[in-house]
């Protein structure tokens, strides 16, 4: 795992060495073990390395034998041993045992098509000197970030935006569309970033830069059509077991100590169980808990207690990380938020960083996680809830309008909400499950005319993914869109930025692309059945997981963030959400914000999602746009 950055001038001239060094220094935390640069006419490449595979000879940049091809690389190619053998038979010779070197030789052999052969997570930059062409690639599921900006002087790219901001030609301004999307869903989807002019390369895309011309193309798509064949469920279970077992075992590739996040849910428990069977030593596991002695309600430690149960079941070397015991939340929160480069309206950022920080203290550089399992196998409650929306839509429209909808509005608030969702167009229905601020609230909150057509913006951001998966149920379209957007730009970026801030690599077996392709072909009945989620996944591993884990209802990560806003984070919230601070960050709606704050603080209302989104945005704005960290 590493951090990469680079400069490609528009003319075939040497890049600014000082700018490149400043960019490289900004991502030191991503690779504290070593660094390297390549500077030549038309290109400057730099890398910071977190040594995990081939500790001795794996330093970068990597070169072809004739030094015409140069690579800086972030990630892991899990099938590099097989590729190494295949390429050796074609007379390729190696100078290291690193998986990064395989990318160079694969490019020499197969050109741009080499990316189709890689199983793993990666973001890399490859310079072909004879062709004077730069090739930037991001992995299929977007596990590794890659940002870029085109300026009058040329192209800049980096693993983190903070590196791009070291170049004096990059302007600091808010992207109005990105801000609108953020306050809609709580994160910024690709290709937008919160910075005007800076873009993130979408998952499964690559970028070509040649003589000042830029092109971005998709190189992989998951299957869009369901497998219509009559399927043997026993065979499907066997295939799923083999796929997940292989995905976990591939991700044990390491020359340094590794461990796992453990929440006590199905996904992380499966990963730990399969690790325990594959390793000849106890798995090092980490779980986050909250200090009940400090007044935290026991309900917030449900995950923690289930994690301890799973740890005992598999005999792991378990570490419990108690939030607030070593670093006060009021000090942790602004630091963890600021390092993200873009705001993400999710309090789990704090927990991820704390676990990664403890793992690093213990000498663990690699953690496996269960991220991706919910999006593949229907784990989120929004999928089951939306299933009821679809069932409601089976009634004739005239009955829904004149009978059922008025009836539910009278008797059931939750039912009334489902009735409203049923009449929404696809993109609006999708976004209704994520809404942070409504369209009306965003009109009050954001400067006018920031975004003139919010429906068109939503369609551009999410409509294409929804439209691509026409076959099957709307819930399958929800999952497909989540895999294309939420998983990559919220879940994966939250995990990558928070863990790499502590110099720890996270690997997600559920995001193995063959497993993703397998899950995408499964009809909904293998994911949701009645009130049960992840049907096939659970049935495939009844012999591995404790019954308590299999029976447990999906709850998501449950933190006392609401109480934090009323307690240790209240001074920060009152400072950054005060009318003068709101005005400084180009927001409006101070009255609405103050009303939400007051209602939340006196418990007459619940506005955690809105207030956390605002607080995260304010921390970001004051840190990056104003350069003023004094309120933090």
N, C-alpha and C positions, 0 to 999 in steps of 0.2 A: 504494500500500500504506500502511496506517495502523494505528493502534490506536484502538479506540473504547471508551467506557464510558458509564454513565449511571445515573440514579436516578429511579424512578417512585414517589413517595409514594402510600400507599393513599388518602389524602384529597387533594382538589384543592388542595394547598398547595405552597409553594415548597420545593424540595429544599435540603438543607444545602449551601451553596456551598463551605464548607471541605472537606467530605467529597468533593465532586465534584472539587475542585482536587487533593486528595491522590491520588485514583484516577487522574486524568489524569497526574500527575507520575510515577506508578509505571510507566507504559508509554511514557515519553519515548523510549526506545530504538527503539520501533516507528515513531516519526515525529519525528525531530529537526529537520525543516525548518520546521514551523509547527504551531500549535495553535489550537483554537477551542472555544467553548462556546455552548450555548443553554440559558437558564434561564427557566422560566415556570411558572405554576401547574400543578402535576401532573407536571412533567417537568424533568429536567436532563440534557442531553446534552453529551458532551465528546469531543474527537478530538485525536490527534497524527498529523501527516501526514508521510509519506515521499513527496516530490514526484517523480512519474514521468511522468504524463500531464498536460498543461496546467499548466506550472510557474507561470504568471502568475496566471491567474484561477480556478484549481481548488481554492482553499482551502475548507475546510468549517467549520461545517455548511453544507449546501446547503438552499435554500429554494425553494418554489414561488413563482410570480409574486405570489400574494396572501399569501405567508408563512404559510399555514395548514398546510402540510406541511413538516416539517423532517427532515433526514437526516444521520446520521453513518455513514460507510461505509469498509470495509476490503476491498480487492480490486481486481479488474479485470473489466469487462464488455467482452469482446472484439468483440462485434457491435454496439457502441454507435453506430458510424457509420450502420449500416443503420436502427437504431431511431430515431436522431436525425432521419434523413430522413423516416421514416414519421410520426413525431410532429409534425414541422414542417408536414406536409401537413394535419394536424388542428389547426393554429393554435397549437401550442405554441411559445413563444419562450424563448430561452436567454440566460443571462448568462455562460456559460463554454463552453469546449471539452472539459470534463471528462466522463468516462464516469459519474462519480457523479451528475451532474445528470440523466442519463437515467433513473435510478431514480425520482427524484421525479416527472418528467413521465409516465413509464410507469405509476406508481401512480395518478396523477390520471386517466389514460385507461382503465386496465384493472383498477384495484383490486388485490386480492391475487393475481389471476391474472397479473399482470405478471411475477412470478418465473419463470413458464414460458417466457417469451421471452428470458431472459438466458442467454447463453453465456459462462461464465467461472468465476472463483473469487471468493467474496465472503462476507462476514458484515456485515450492516448492521442499523441500528436506525432505524425511520421512525416519527415521531410525527405523528398526524393530530389536530390541535388541535380542530376542530369535533366530532369523534367521541370525543375524549379517549381515544384508543386508541394503544398502542405495538405495533409490529410488528417482531419480531426474526427474521432469516432467516440460515440457514447454507447454503452451497452444496451441490450434489448429492453430491460426493465427499468433502466434509469437508476441503477444502484449507485453509480458514481457520477458526480456532477461535472459539468464542463460549460464554462461561460465564455462569451466572446463579445468583442465590440469592434466595429469597423470605423476607423477615424480617417481624416484626410491623409495622415501619414502612413496608414497601413492597418493590419489586423493584429489585435491583441487577444490572447486567450489565457484562461487560468482555471484551476480547480475551484477557486473561490473568488468572489467578486472583490474582496478586499485587496487582492493582488492587482487587479485591473485599475483600482482607484489610486495606486501608487504612480501611475503614469499621468503627468501633468496635463496631457491633452484630453483626458477623459473628464467630461463635465459632470457636475453633481446636480441632478434634477430628478424629480419624481416622475415616473411614467404614470400618467393619469388613468390609462386603461388598466394597468396592473393594480393600481390602488383600488379601483372599483371592483376588480375581480377578487382582490384580497378581502375586502369587507363584505363580499358575497359568500365566499367559501372558506375563508380562513387561511389561505395560502395563495401563492402566485403560480399559476400553471405555465408550462412552457408554451411558446418560446419567450414569453414576457419575463422581465424581472422588474423589481420595484424601481430600478434606475433607468431613466430614459436613455435609450441608445444601446444599453447592454442587453444582450440576449443570452438565454440558456439553450444549448443544443438539446432538442427533445430526445427522449429515449428512442433507441433503434434508428437513429439518424446519423449520417456522417456529413461532414462539411469539407468542401474542396476550395482551396485558395490558390489561384494560379494567375500570376502577373496582374494582380490587383482586382481580379474578378472572383466573386464569392458565389458558391452554390451549395444548397442544403438539400439532401435527399434522404428518403426513408430506405433502409436496407432490409428490414424484417417486419412482418406483421403476424400476429397470432392468428390461428384459424378462425374464420368468421362463420363457417357453416357447421351446424351440429352433425354429429355422426348419426345418420339415420338408420344404421343397421341394428338389427335385434342383437342385443349384447348380453353376454353371459356375465352376471354380476360376480360370480366367483372368479372368473378370469380378470375382470376389472379390478377386483381387490388385489389379486396377485400382482397385476401390473403396477398398481399404485404403490404397493409395498416396495416393489423393486425400484421404482423410480425415485421414491423418497429416500430409500436406503442408499442408493447410489449418490443422490444429491448430497446427503449428509457426509458420506465417506469421502467424496471428492473434496469437500470443504475442510477436511482434517489435514490437508496438505500444508505443512508448516515446519519450519526449523526452529520455532520459538514456542513457548507455552501458550496454550489456548484454553478457552472455557466457553461458557454459554450464559446468555440471559435466561432467567427462568421466572415466568409469571405464575405458573400453576395452571395455565390454560392448556387447551388441547395442543396447539401448535408448538409452543416452546417445550412442552413436556415430551412430545414426540421426538423433537430434535435431540433433547437430552437423553431420552431412552435409547435412541439409535446410536448416539455417541457412546453411551455406556457399553453397548454391545460391541462396538467396533474397536474401542480402546482397551489397552491392557493395564490401565490405571484409572483411578476415580476421576470423573469429570469435575472440573472446577466450575461451580455454578454460582450465580449472583442473583439476588432478589432484592427489590426495594420495599422498604416498610416505613411506617410513620410512627412517631413517638407518642404512644398512648399516655405515657406518664406526663407529657406536656399538654394533655387535654384533647388529643386527636381521637375521634370516635372510632371504636373497633371496626366499624363497617369498612373503613378505608384500608384495613389490613386483610381483607378476604383473599386477595391475590397472594399476599405474603404468606398466609397460613397454608394455602394450597401449594405454594412453591415448596414450603418445608416438607409437606407430605410427599411430594414427588421426589424431592432430594433424598429423603429417607428410603423411598421405594427403590431408587436406583443406586443408593450408596454413594452419593456424590460428595465431593469436598465443598461444602456449601458455605457461602458467605452472605450474611444478611447486612444490607446497607440501610441504615436508618436515617431518613431525611431530617435535617435540622440538628442532628446530634453533633456533627463536626463542623459544618458550615451553616450559619444561620440563613434561613430562607431569604431574608431581606438583602443579604449580600450575594447569595447565589443567583437569585432570579434575574437581576439586570445583567449580570455577567453572562449567564447562559443565554439570555435572549439576544444580547448584542453580538455574540460570536456567530450567529446564524447568517449574517449578511443581508437577509431578508426576513421580515417578520413572519412567524408562523403562530397562529392562534391556538396553541396547544400546550397546556402545562406539563405534558410528559417530557418536554425538552429538559426540564430540571432533573427528572429521575434518570433519564438516559445518561446525561452528563455525569451524575453522581456515581452511577454504576461503573461507567467507563473509567472514571477517575480512580475508583477503588481498585479496579482490575489492573490498571497501569501501576499503581502502587505495589500491587502483589506480583509484578513482573509478567503479567499476562498481556500480550499484545494483540490477541485475536479472540473475538467473541462470536459465537454463532447465535442467531436469533430465529424466532418463528415468524418474522414479518413476511407477509404475502399470503399466508394460509387463508385468511378471511376473504381476501379478494378472489382467490382461486375456488374455494369450496363453499362460499355463501355464509360466512360466519357472522357478518354484521347484522344487527337487529333491523336495520333499514331494509334489508332484503326480504325478511319475513313480513315486515309491516307493509312493504310495497306489494307483496303477494296478495294481501287483503284488498288493496286498491284495485288490483287486476280482477279479483273475484267480484268486487262491487260493480265494476264496469260491465260485467256480463248481463246486468239488468238493462232493459231498454232505456234509452236516454230520457224518454218522457216520464218513465217511472222514477228515475233518479232525480230529475228536476222537481217534479211536483209532489212526490210522496216521500221517498227515502231521505233525500237531503234535508227537507224541513223537519222530518222526524228525528234525524240524528242531531241536528242543531239544537233541538229541544231537550233531548235525553242524554247525549254523549258528546263531550267536547272533543275527545280523541276521534270518535267516529265522524264528527263534523269535519275535522281536519282531513281525514282520509277521503271524504266525499269531495272536498275541494280539490285535492290532488288528482282525483280521477278525471276531472274536467280540464286539467292543464295540458298544454302541448308537451311533447317529450322532453325538451331541454328544460323547460320550467319545472316539470315534474321531477326531473333528476335533481335540479338545484334546490328544490323544496326540502330535500333531506339534509341539506348542508347549511341552510340559510343562517348567516350570522346577523346581518342587517338586511331588512327588507328593501325593496326598491324605493319605497317611499322614504324610509329612514336614510338610505344612502343619498337620496336627493337633498335631504336636510344636512347630512354630514359632510358631503364633499363639495368643493368649489364648483360653481356653475360657470360655463358649460363644460365641465370636465369630460364627460362622455355623453354625447347627444343621443345615441341609440344603444341602450343597454341590452335590448333583445338581440341586436346584431352582434354585439360583443360576446354575449353568452353563447350564441350559435357558433361563432368563430372559435371560442375556447373549448366548447364541449359538444357542440352539435355534430361535428364530423365523426367523432368516436361513437356517439349514440346511433347515428345513421348507418355506420359501417356494419353494425350487428343487427340486421333486420330480422333474421331468422330466430325463432324461439320466443321466449317470454320477455316481458319488459325487465324482469329481474336479471335475466342473462345479459341484457343490454346495460343494466346498471353495473354489473360486475365487470363487464368488458371495459366500460368507460372508466371505472375506478382503477383498473389495472393500467390504463393509458395515462391517467391524470393524477388522481389522489395518491396512488401507491408511489409513483415516481417522484412527484414534486412536493408532497406533504410528508408521507411516511418515510420514504427513503432519504430525502434531504434532511429531515429532522434527525434521523438516525446517523447519517454520515457526518453532518456538521457537528453534532453534539459529541459523538464518539471520537472523531478525529481531533477535536479540540483538546482531548486528553491523550492524543497519539495512540488510539486503539482502532484496529480494523474490525468491522462487523461483516459477517457473511450470513446470507439468508438462503438456506437450502430450498425453501418453497419457491424461490424465484429462479430456480434452474429452468432454463427455457424449454427443455423437453417436457418437464413436469407441467409447465404453464400450458404448453400445447395440448398435452393430455387432458388437463382439466377443462380447457376451453371447448373441447369436443363433447364433454359430458352433458347430457340433458339435465334439466333442472331437478328432476326427481332424484338424482344421485347427490344433490347438494341440499335441497330443502324438501322435507317431507313432513306434512303436518306442522307441528311446532318445533321439529328437530332440525338443527342446522348441521352442515358438514357430514351428511349421512354416510356417504361412501368412505370418507376419511376415518370416521369413528369406527365403522364396521370392519374396516381393514386392519385395525390395530387393537381389537378388544383383548388380545393376549398380552399386549405390551403395557397399556396404560391402566392405572388404578381406576376402579369403577367410579370413585368419587369425581375424578376428572372427566370421565366420559359423560356422566350425568349432569355435570355442572352447566348451568345456563351461561351463555355469553353475556359478559357485563362490560367489557372494555376496561381500560386502565382507569381506576377510580381514585382520585386524589382529593385531599382537602383544600384544593385551590380556592374554593369559594370562601372557606374560613380564613385562608391566608390573606385574602383581600380585605377582610374585616379586622385582621390582626396584624401580623408582622409586615405585610405589604401595604397596609393602609397608608402610611406616610408617603410611600412612593406613588401610589395611585392618586392620592389627593394632590400631590405636587404635579405629576405629569398630566392629570386629567382636569386640572384647574383651567378656567377660561383663558388665562393669558398663555398657558402652555399649549392649549388647543389652537389658539390663534397663531402661535409661532410655527406650528407644524402644518399650516395650510389646511386645517380642517375648520368646519363650521359646526353648528348644532350644539354649542356649549350648553344651552338650556336642556336639550334632550339628554346629553351626557351627564350633567349634574343631577337630573331627575333619576337616571338609571343608577348612578352612584348612591344617591340618598336612599333609594328603595332597597338596593342590595345591602347597604350597610345596616339599615334598621330591620332587615329581613321581611319587609313588606312586599318585596319582589325578588326575582331571581334573574340576574343578568350576568352570570359568570362568563358565558361565551362572548358577549358583546364587550364587557369590560376587559377581559383578557386580550381580545383582539386589539382594542384601543391601546392598552398598556404596551403590548408588544410592538405596535406601530410607533408609539411615542418613543420607546427606548431606541428603536431603529432610527427614527428621524433625528433625534437629538445626537445620537452617536455618529451617524454617517453624513447626514445632510448639513446639520449645524456644527458638527465637530465639538459639541458641548456635552461633556459627560458629568458636569457638576451636579445636575439633578439626580444622577444615578448613584 
